[in-house]
């Protein structure tokens, strides 16, 4: 099913604060605004570039790696 905005995966709105780590930039607090099995929208004080990877500590999932796409 395609949702409003062209997304094909259902997303859940939330406000989850956790920590993240980027090699070369260090650790930062992040706020996850929505999440799905295909990706997430997060906010951070780090200046991240497209393609950069951020390790996140997610409850129930442990450490996962997210890649910046925009």
C-alpha positions in Angstrom: 0.0 0.0 0.0 1.3 3.4 -0.9 0.7 6.1 1.7 0.3 9.9 1.4 3.6 11.3 0.2 4.5 8.2 -1.8 5.8 6.0 1.0 5.2 2.3 0.7 5.8 1.4 4.3 3.7 2.5 7.2 5.4 4.9 9.6 4.7 5.5 13.3 5.0 9.0 14.7 7.0 9.2 17.9 9.5 11.3 19.8 12.3 9.0 21.0 15.5 10.4 22.4 18.6 8.2 22.2 22.3 8.4 21.5 24.1 8.2 18.2 27.7 7.9 17.1 29.5 8.9 13.9 33.1 7.9 13.2 35.1 11.2 13.1 32.3 13.3 14.5 31.7 11.6 17.8 28.7 11.0 19.9 25.5 13.0 19.9 22.0 12.9 21.2 19.4 12.3 18.6 15.6 12.6 18.5 13.8 10.1 16.3 10.5 11.6 14.9 9.2 8.6 13.0 10.3 5.1 12.2 9.4 2.2 9.9 11.0 -1.0 8.7 12.4 0.9 5.8 13.9 3.9 7.6 13.5 6.7 10.0 13.5 10.5 10.4 15.8 11.8 13.0 17.1 15.2 14.3 20.6 15.7 15.6 23.0 18.5 16.4 25.6 16.8 14.1 26.2 18.1 10.6 25.7 14.9 8.6 26.4 14.5 4.9 24.5 12.2 2.5 26.1 8.7 2.6 27.4 9.2 6.2 26.6 6.5 8.7 25.3 6.9 12.2 25.2 4.2 14.8 22.0 4.4 16.9 21.1 2.6 20.1 17.4 1.6 19.7 15.3 0.1 22.5 14.6 -3.6 22.0 16.8 -3.6 18.8 20.2 -2.6 20.3 22.8 -0.9 18.1 21.8 -0.3 14.4 23.4 1.6 11.6 21.5 4.3 9.7 22.8 5.8 6.4 21.9 9.5 5.6 20.0 9.7 2.4 18.9 13.4 2.3 
